[in-house]
Amino acid sequence: MTTSTITSVLIWLPIAGALAIWILPLSRYATGSLAVLVSLVEVGFWIEQAARFNFTRTGLQFSERTPWIKDLHVSYHVGEYGFSLWLVGLTVVVMAACIGYGFWVGRDRPRAYFGLMLMLTGATVGVFVAQDLLLFYAFFEAMLIPLYVLIGVWGGANRIGATLKLLIYTMAGSLVMLAAIIVYGLKVGTFDLVDSPPSASRWLFLGFMLAFAIKAPLFPFHGWLPDSYREAPPEVTAILSGVVAKAGTYGMLRIALTKFPEPSSYYRTVILALGAAALVYGSVLAFRAVDFRGVVAYSSMAQSGLITIGLFSGTNLGYNGAVLQMIAHGLISASLFLIAGAVERRTTTGEFSRLGGMAKGRPALATLLMTVGVISLAVPGSAAFAGEFLILAGAYTRAWWWAAIGATGIVLAAMYVLRLISGVLHDARGPMVQDEALDLRPGELALVVPLVAALLVLSAWPAGISHHSFAGDRPINAVYEQFR
C-alpha cells in the first residue's frame, strides 16, 4: 500500500464494512464482531499513517487526487495536514469505542445499526481529509444521514422531535453553505482547497460560518443540542460531542480562516463575541443542568466557544491551543458520555436527584469518572490545562478582555464538573441507586480505559499535538502557502 492511498483506505474501509454488513446474512454476534474488527483495523491504519507522517515538512501529505467533474474542475482530492491527522485519529479511536459499546449493550437490528455506525466513520474521516469543496460538502452531508437514523430509531422517547430539530438546523446551514461553495468555486474557477485563491467576499464567509457555527455548536445556533444529546443513545451522543462537533471548528480552521482571511479579520470581533457567549452561556447552563448528560452536553457547547476564541485570536498560540483542545475535549466528552451510559444502564436515570453514592462499592466507575473529571477541570499537568492555557495566551495577545472571559468560563467549568462528580459519586444515595448495581464490567472497561489512557498520554506530552499541528509553527492567516 502506497502512502498516497492510505487516506482513501481510512475513508472507504468502514464504508465497505458497512456494505458488507448490510449485504451478508450474518448473525447478531457476527455482525457486531465484524463491525468491531473493521473499526480496530481502521485504528491500525491510522497508527501506521501517523508513524509515516513527516511533521517537519509543510504542505499536504498522503495526498491523492483524481478528476471527478472535469468541466467544473472538481476532483476527488484527499490528504492531511498535521492538525487533520490528529482529528482523523480522534475520529477512528472514538468511533471504535462507540461501536464496541453498541456491541456490548446488544443494540437491536444490529445489521442496520452497525452498518450506519461504520458509514458514519467513513463520512467523518472524509470531512477531515477532503481537499475539494464539493467533496467536503458531500462528506459533510453524508455524515448527517446515519446520525438522523441512529437518533430517530435507537433514541429515547422524544427522539422524533430531537431528530426533527437536528434536521432543520443542519439542513438550513448546509444549504446556505452549498450556495456559498457554488458561488466561490465558479468565481475562482476551481473548487480545490489547495489550488484556489483566497476570497474577500464577506457574504461567502458568513455562508460558511453559519454552517460551521450550527455544527460546533455556538450560541445562538445551538437549539438542536439539548434534545439530540439527551435522546440519542449514549454512544451516539459521544460521537456527536466528541467528533461531529469538531467538524464545525475544523471547518472554521480549514476553510473560513484560510480561504477568507480579510472577512475573518473584519468579523473577528463578532466571532470572538459569539465564542465568548457560547463559553459563558454553556457553562452556566451546564452548572444548572439537572442530569449527567445535560452537564456534558452544555459543557461541550462551552468548549466549542473556547476553541473558537483560540481560532479567531489570529495567533500561533491560539491555533495550537485550539487544535489541542479539540482532541482533548473530544476524548473527554466521549469518555463522559460512555460513562453516563453505564450509569443509566444501572439506574435507568441520569438525574442527580435520583443518583448519588455510586462511589461506594464501585471503584472502577469512581476512578474513571474522577480521572476524566480532574482532566476536564484543567488542573495543571492535564491536556485540557495545556490547551486552555495556550488559547488564553493567544486571546490575551489579541486583547486582555477575551482572555478574562475565557478564564471566567474555565472557573465555571470547575464548578459544574465538581457538581457532576459529587452528584454521581458522593451525594446521598438516591432512590435509583441500589446496592446490587454492579461496578463497570471488563467489557465496559475495555471501551473507556483506552480513551482515558489516551488522555493521560496527551496530558504527559501535549506538545505532541500542539507542536506538530502546523508545520513551521507559523500563523495560518500570515502564511497561506503552508496549505499548498
C-alpha positions as CSV (number, residue, x, y, z in Angstrom):
1,M,0.0,0.0,0.0
2,T,1.4,3.4,-1.0
3,T,1.3,6.4,1.3
4,S,-1.0,8.2,-1.1
5,T,-3.7,5.6,-0.9
6,I,-3.8,5.1,2.9
7,T,-6.0,8.2,3.3
8,S,-8.6,6.7,0.9
9,V,-8.4,3.4,2.8
10,L,-9.4,5.3,6.0
11,I,-12.4,6.6,4.2
12,W,-13.6,3.6,2.3
13,L,-12.7,0.7,4.5
14,P,-15.5,1.4,7.1
15,I,-17.9,2.2,4.2
16,A,-17.0,-1.2,2.6
17,G,-17.6,-2.8,6.0
18,A,-21.0,-1.2,6.2
19,L,-22.0,-2.5,2.8
20,A,-20.7,-6.0,3.7
21,I,-22.8,-6.0,6.9
22,W,-25.9,-4.8,5.0
23,I,-25.5,-7.4,2.3
24,L,-24.2,-10.5,4.1
25,P,-26.8,-12.6,6.1
26,L,-24.7,-12.5,9.3
27,S,-25.9,-13.4,12.8
28,R,-26.2,-10.8,15.5
29,Y,-22.9,-11.8,17.1
30,A,-21.0,-12.0,13.7
31,T,-22.4,-8.6,12.7
32,G,-21.1,-6.9,15.8
33,S,-17.8,-8.7,15.7
34,L,-17.2,-7.7,12.1
35,A,-18.0,-4.0,12.9
36,V,-15.6,-4.0,15.9
37,L,-12.9,-5.7,13.8
38,V,-13.3,-3.1,11.0
39,S,-13.1,-0.3,13.5
40,L,-9.9,-1.7,15.1
41,V,-8.3,-2.2,11.7
42,E,-9.2,1.4,10.9
43,V,-7.3,2.4,14.1
44,G,-4.3,0.3,12.9
45,F,-4.2,2.0,9.6
46,W,-4.2,5.4,11.3
47,I,-1.4,4.4,13.6
48,E,0.7,3.4,10.5
49,Q,-0.2,6.8,8.9
50,A,0.8,8.7,12.0
51,A,4.1,6.8,12.1
52,R,4.9,7.8,8.5
53,F,3.8,11.4,8.8
54,N,6.6,14.0,8.4
55,F,5.9,16.6,11.0
56,T,8.9,18.8,9.9
57,R,7.5,19.4,6.4
58,T,4.9,21.9,5.4
59,G,2.1,21.2,3.0
60,L,-0.3,18.4,2.3
61,Q,0.7,14.8,2.9
62,F,-0.8,11.4,2.0
63,S,-2.4,13.3,-0.9
64,E,-4.5,11.5,-3.6
65,R,-6.1,13.4,-6.5
66,T,-8.3,12.1,-9.3
67,P,-10.5,14.2,-11.6
68,W,-14.2,13.9,-10.8
69,I,-16.2,16.5,-12.7
70,K,-13.7,17.9,-15.2
71,D,-15.8,20.7,-16.6
72,L,-16.2,22.2,-13.2
73,H,-12.6,21.4,-12.1
74,V,-13.9,19.2,-9.3
75,S,-11.7,16.3,-8.2
76,Y,-11.5,13.6,-5.7
77,H,-8.7,15.2,-3.7
78,V,-7.9,14.0,-0.2
79,G,-4.9,14.5,2.0
80,E,-3.9,15.5,5.5
81,Y,-2.1,18.3,7.4
82,G,-0.8,17.9,10.9
83,F,-4.0,19.1,12.5
84,S,-6.2,17.0,10.3
85,L,-4.1,13.9,11.1
86,W,-5.0,14.3,14.8
87,L,-8.7,14.8,14.1
88,V,-8.8,11.7,12.0
89,G,-7.1,9.8,14.8
90,L,-9.7,11.2,17.3
91,T,-12.4,10.0,14.9
92,V,-11.3,6.4,14.5
93,V,-10.5,5.9,18.2
94,V,-13.8,7.3,19.4
95,M,-15.8,5.5,16.8
96,A,-14.1,2.2,17.7
97,A,-15.0,2.7,21.3
98,C,-18.6,3.6,20.5
99,I,-19.1,0.7,18.1
100,G,-17.7,-1.5,20.8
101,Y,-20.2,0.0,23.2
102,G,-23.1,-0.8,20.9
103,F,-21.8,-4.4,20.6
104,W,-21.5,-4.6,24.4
105,V,-25.1,-3.4,25.1
106,G,-26.6,-5.5,22.3
107,R,-28.4,-3.0,20.1
108,D,-31.4,-4.4,18.3
109,R,-31.4,-4.5,14.5
110,P,-27.7,-4.9,14.5
111,R,-27.1,-5.0,10.8
112,A,-28.7,-1.6,10.3
113,Y,-27.1,-0.2,13.4
114,F,-23.5,-1.3,12.9
115,G,-23.7,-0.5,9.2
116,L,-24.8,3.1,10.0
117,M,-22.0,3.4,12.6
118,L,-19.4,2.3,10.1
119,M,-20.8,4.6,7.4
120,L,-20.6,7.5,9.9
121,T,-17.0,6.6,10.5
122,G,-16.0,6.8,6.8
123,A,-18.0,10.0,6.2
124,T,-16.5,11.8,9.2
125,V,-13.0,10.9,8.2
126,G,-13.8,12.2,4.7
127,V,-14.8,15.6,6.2
128,F,-11.3,15.9,7.8
129,V,-9.3,14.9,4.8
130,A,-11.3,16.3,1.8
131,Q,-9.4,18.9,-0.1
132,D,-12.1,19.8,-2.6
133,L,-15.0,21.9,-1.5
134,L,-17.7,19.8,-3.2
135,L,-16.2,16.6,-1.9
136,F,-16.1,18.2,1.6
137,Y,-19.7,19.1,1.3
138,A,-20.6,15.5,0.1
139,F,-19.0,14.0,3.2
140,F,-20.4,16.8,5.4
141,E,-23.9,15.8,4.4
142,A,-23.2,12.1,4.3
143,M,-22.1,12.3,7.9
144,L,-25.6,13.5,8.9
145,I,-27.6,10.8,7.3
146,P,-26.6,8.0,9.7
147,L,-26.9,10.4,12.6
148,Y,-30.6,11.1,11.7
149,V,-31.4,7.4,11.6
150,L,-29.3,6.4,14.7
151,I,-31.1,9.0,16.8
152,G,-34.5,8.5,15.2
153,V,-34.6,4.7,15.5
154,W,-32.4,4.0,18.6
155,G,-33.0,7.2,20.6
156,G,-35.2,7.9,23.6
157,A,-38.9,8.6,24.0
158,N,-38.6,12.1,22.4
159,R,-36.3,11.0,19.6
160,I,-38.6,12.2,16.8
161,G,-38.6,15.7,18.0
162,A,-34.8,15.7,18.5
163,T,-34.2,14.3,15.0
164,L,-36.5,16.9,13.5
165,K,-34.7,19.8,15.2
166,L,-31.3,18.4,14.2
167,L,-32.6,18.1,10.6
168,I,-34.0,21.6,10.4
169,Y,-30.9,23.3,11.9
170,T,-28.3,21.3,9.9
171,M,-30.2,21.5,6.6
172,A,-30.6,25.2,6.9
173,G,-26.8,25.7,7.5
174,S,-25.9,23.1,4.9
175,L,-28.0,24.7,2.1
176,V,-26.5,28.1,2.8
177,M,-23.0,26.6,2.7
178,L,-23.8,24.8,-0.6
179,A,-24.8,28.1,-2.2
180,A,-21.5,29.7,-0.9
181,I,-19.5,26.7,-2.2
182,I,-21.0,27.0,-5.7
183,V,-20.6,30.8,-5.9
184,Y,-17.0,30.6,-4.6
185,G,-16.0,27.7,-6.9
186,L,-17.5,29.3,-10.0
187,K,-16.0,32.7,-9.1
188,V,-12.4,31.5,-8.7
189,G,-12.6,28.8,-11.3
190,T,-11.9,25.7,-9.1
191,F,-13.3,24.0,-6.1
192,D,-10.0,22.7,-4.9
193,L,-9.0,23.9,-1.4
194,V,-5.3,23.7,-2.1
195,D,-5.2,25.5,-5.5
196,S,-8.0,28.0,-5.1
197,P,-7.0,31.6,-4.1
198,P,-8.4,33.4,-1.0
199,S,-11.6,35.4,-1.4
200,A,-12.5,38.8,0.1
201,S,-16.3,38.1,-0.1
202,R,-17.8,38.7,3.3
203,W,-21.1,37.2,2.3
204,L,-19.5,33.9,1.3
205,F,-17.6,33.9,4.6
206,L,-20.8,34.2,6.5
207,G,-22.4,31.5,4.5
208,F,-19.7,29.0,5.5
209,M,-19.6,30.3,9.1
210,L,-23.3,29.7,9.6
211,A,-23.0,26.0,8.8
212,F,-19.9,25.7,11.0
213,A,-21.5,27.6,13.9
214,I,-24.5,25.3,13.8
215,K,-22.3,22.2,13.7
216,A,-20.0,23.3,16.5
217,P,-22.5,24.5,18.0
218,L,-22.1,28.1,19.0
219,F,-24.7,30.3,20.8
220,P,-27.4,31.1,19.5
221,F,-27.2,28.3,16.9
222,H,-27.4,25.5,19.5
223,G,-31.2,24.9,19.5
224,W,-30.7,21.3,18.3
225,L,-28.2,20.4,21.0
226,P,-30.3,19.7,24.2
227,D,-32.8,17.3,22.7
228,S,-30.3,15.5,20.5
229,Y,-27.7,15.0,23.2
230,R,-30.3,13.7,25.7
231,E,-32.4,11.5,23.3
232,A,-29.6,9.8,21.3
233,P,-28.1,6.6,22.6
234,P,-25.1,7.3,24.8
235,E,-22.5,6.1,22.2
236,V,-24.1,8.3,19.5
237,T,-24.1,11.3,21.9
238,A,-20.4,10.6,22.5
239,I,-19.9,10.8,18.7
240,L,-21.9,13.9,18.4
241,S,-20.0,15.7,21.1
242,G,-16.6,14.2,20.7
243,V,-16.2,14.0,16.9
244,V,-19.1,15.6,14.9
245,A,-19.0,18.9,16.7
246,K,-15.3,19.1,15.8
247,A,-16.3,19.2,12.1
248,G,-17.6,22.7,12.8
249,T,-14.5,24.1,14.4
250,Y,-12.4,22.2,11.8
251,G,-14.3,24.0,9.0
252,M,-13.6,27.3,10.6
253,L,-9.9,26.5,10.6
254,R,-9.5,24.9,7.2
255,I,-12.0,26.9,5.2
256,A,-13.2,30.1,6.9
257,L,-9.8,31.3,8.1
258,T,-7.6,30.2,5.2
259,K,-9.9,31.0,2.3
260,F,-11.4,34.2,3.7
261,P,-8.5,36.0,5.5
262,E,-9.9,39.5,5.0
263,P,-13.5,38.7,6.1
264,S,-12.1,36.7,9.1
265,S,-10.2,39.8,10.2
266,Y,-13.2,42.0,9.6
267,Y,-15.6,39.8,11.6
268,R,-13.1,38.7,14.2
269,T,-14.7,40.7,17.0
270,V,-18.1,39.4,16.2
271,I,-16.9,35.7,16.0
272,L,-14.9,36.2,19.2
273,A,-18.1,37.6,20.9
274,L,-20.1,34.5,19.7
275,G,-17.4,32.2,21.1
276,A,-17.3,34.1,24.4
277,A,-21.1,33.9,24.6
278,A,-21.1,30.2,23.9
279,L,-18.4,29.7,26.6
280,V,-20.1,31.6,29.4
281,Y,-23.7,30.7,28.5
282,G,-22.9,27.0,28.0
283,S,-21.0,26.9,31.3
284,V,-23.9,28.5,33.2
285,L,-26.4,26.0,31.7
286,A,-24.1,23.1,32.4
287,F,-23.9,24.2,36.1
288,R,-27.7,24.4,36.2
289,A,-28.3,21.1,34.4
290,V,-30.2,18.5,36.5
291,D,-28.7,15.4,34.9
292,F,-25.4,13.8,33.8
293,R,-25.9,14.2,30.1
294,G,-27.1,17.8,30.4
295,V,-23.9,18.8,32.1
296,V,-21.7,17.2,29.5
297,A,-23.8,18.5,26.6
298,Y,-23.8,22.1,27.6
299,S,-20.1,21.9,28.6
300,S,-19.5,20.8,25.0
301,M,-21.0,24.0,23.7
302,A,-18.9,25.9,26.1
303,Q,-15.7,24.2,24.9
304,S,-16.7,24.9,21.3
305,G,-16.8,28.6,22.3
306,L,-13.4,28.4,23.8
307,I,-11.9,26.7,20.8
308,T,-13.5,29.4,18.5
309,I,-11.8,32.0,20.6
310,G,-8.5,30.3,20.1
311,L,-9.0,30.0,16.3
312,F,-10.1,33.6,15.8
313,S,-7.4,35.1,18.1
314,G,-5.2,35.0,15.0
315,T,-2.1,33.9,16.9
316,N,0.1,30.8,16.8
317,L,-0.7,30.1,20.5
318,G,-4.4,30.3,19.8
319,Y,-4.3,28.0,16.8
320,N,-2.1,25.4,18.5
321,G,-4.2,25.5,21.7
322,A,-7.5,25.2,19.7
323,V,-6.3,22.0,17.9
324,L,-5.0,20.5,21.2
325,Q,-8.3,21.4,22.9
326,M,-10.3,19.8,20.1
327,I,-8.5,16.5,20.6
328,A,-8.5,16.7,24.4
329,H,-12.2,17.6,24.7
330,G,-13.2,15.0,22.1
331,L,-11.7,12.3,24.3
332,I,-13.1,13.8,27.5
333,S,-16.7,14.2,26.3
334,A,-16.7,10.7,24.6
335,S,-15.4,9.2,27.9
336,L,-18.0,11.0,29.9
337,F,-20.9,10.1,27.7
338,L,-19.9,6.4,27.7
339,I,-19.7,6.5,31.5
340,A,-23.1,8.2,31.6
341,G,-24.4,5.3,29.5
342,A,-23.0,2.9,32.0
343,V,-24.7,4.8,34.9
344,E,-28.0,4.9,33.1
345,R,-27.9,1.2,32.4
346,R,-27.6,0.5,36.1
347,T,-30.0,3.1,37.4
348,T,-32.3,3.9,34.4
349,T,-31.7,7.6,35.0
350,G,-29.1,10.3,34.8
351,E,-30.8,12.8,37.1
352,F,-28.7,13.9,40.1
353,S,-31.6,13.9,42.4
354,R,-32.0,10.2,41.9
355,L,-28.3,9.3,41.9
356,G,-25.6,9.7,44.4
357,G,-23.4,7.5,46.5
358,M,-22.2,5.4,43.5
359,A,-18.5,5.5,44.6
360,K,-19.2,3.0,47.3
361,G,-18.5,-0.5,46.1
362,R,-17.7,0.7,42.5
363,P,-14.0,1.6,42.5
364,A,-13.6,1.3,38.7
365,L,-16.5,3.6,38.0
366,A,-15.3,6.1,40.6
367,T,-11.7,6.0,39.4
368,L,-12.5,6.6,35.8
369,L,-15.1,9.3,36.4
370,M,-12.7,11.1,38.8
371,T,-9.8,10.8,36.4
372,V,-11.7,12.2,33.4
373,G,-13.3,14.8,35.7
374,V,-10.0,16.0,37.0
375,I,-8.6,16.3,33.5
376,S,-11.6,18.2,32.3
377,L,-11.1,20.6,35.3
378,A,-8.0,21.7,33.5
379,V,-5.7,21.1,36.5
380,P,-2.0,21.9,35.8
381,G,-0.4,18.9,34.1
382,S,-3.5,17.9,32.2
383,A,-4.1,18.0,28.5
384,A,-7.1,20.3,29.0
385,F,-4.9,22.7,31.0
386,A,-2.3,22.9,28.2
387,G,-5.0,23.5,25.6
388,E,-6.8,26.1,27.6
389,F,-3.6,27.9,28.6
390,L,-2.5,28.2,25.0
391,I,-5.9,29.5,24.0
392,L,-6.0,32.1,26.8
393,A,-2.4,33.2,26.0
394,G,-3.4,33.6,22.3
395,A,-6.5,35.5,23.3
396,Y,-4.6,37.8,25.6
397,T,-2.3,38.7,22.7
398,R,-5.4,39.8,20.8
399,A,-7.0,41.7,23.8
400,W,-6.9,41.1,27.5
401,W,-10.6,41.0,27.9
402,W,-11.0,37.9,25.7
403,A,-8.6,36.1,28.0
404,A,-10.5,37.3,31.0
405,I,-13.8,36.0,29.6
406,G,-12.1,32.7,28.8
407,A,-10.7,32.5,32.3
408,T,-14.2,33.1,33.7
409,G,-15.5,30.2,31.7
410,I,-12.8,27.9,33.0
411,V,-13.7,28.8,36.6
412,L,-17.3,28.0,35.8
413,A,-16.1,24.7,34.3
414,A,-14.6,23.7,37.6
415,M,-17.9,24.3,39.3
416,Y,-20.0,22.2,37.0
417,V,-17.5,19.3,36.8
418,L,-17.2,19.1,40.6
419,R,-21.0,19.2,40.8
420,L,-21.2,16.3,38.3
421,I,-18.7,14.2,40.2
422,S,-20.4,14.9,43.5
423,G,-23.9,14.3,42.1
424,V,-23.0,10.9,40.8
425,L,-20.4,9.6,43.3
426,H,-20.6,11.4,46.6
427,D,-24.0,12.9,47.4
428,A,-26.5,11.0,49.5
429,R,-27.7,7.8,47.7
430,G,-30.8,8.4,45.6
431,P,-33.8,6.1,45.1
432,M,-32.4,4.6,41.9
433,V,-29.1,3.5,43.3
434,Q,-29.2,0.0,44.6
435,D,-26.5,-1.9,46.5
436,E,-26.6,-4.7,43.9
437,A,-25.8,-2.3,41.0
438,L,-22.6,-3.6,39.6
439,D,-19.3,-1.8,39.0
440,L,-18.1,-1.4,35.4
441,R,-17.6,-4.7,33.8
442,P,-14.5,-5.8,31.9
443,G,-16.2,-5.2,28.5
444,E,-17.1,-1.6,29.6
445,L,-13.6,-1.0,30.9
446,A,-12.1,-2.2,27.6
447,L,-14.0,0.6,25.9
448,V,-13.4,3.5,28.3
449,V,-9.9,2.8,29.6
450,P,-8.2,3.3,26.2
451,L,-9.8,6.7,25.9
452,V,-8.7,7.7,29.4
453,A,-5.2,6.3,28.6
454,A,-5.0,8.5,25.5
455,L,-5.9,11.4,27.7
456,L,-3.2,10.6,30.2
457,V,-0.6,10.2,27.4
458,L,-1.8,13.5,25.9
459,S,-1.5,15.1,29.4
460,A,2.1,13.9,29.7
461,W,3.0,15.1,26.2
462,P,0.7,17.8,24.9
463,A,3.5,19.1,22.7
464,G,2.9,16.0,20.6
465,I,-0.1,17.8,19.2
466,S,0.4,21.5,19.9
467,H,3.9,21.5,18.3
468,H,3.0,19.2,15.4
469,S,-0.2,20.6,14.1
470,F,1.1,23.4,12.0
471,A,4.5,22.7,10.3
472,G,6.9,25.5,10.9
473,D,4.8,27.0,13.7
474,R,3.5,29.8,11.6
475,P,0.1,31.6,11.7
476,I,-2.2,30.3,9.0
477,N,-3.5,33.8,8.2
478,A,0.0,35.2,7.7
479,V,1.5,32.2,5.8
480,Y,-1.2,30.9,3.5
481,E,1.4,29.0,1.5
482,Q,1.7,26.2,4.0
483,F,-1.7,25.0,2.8
484,R,-0.1,24.3,-0.7
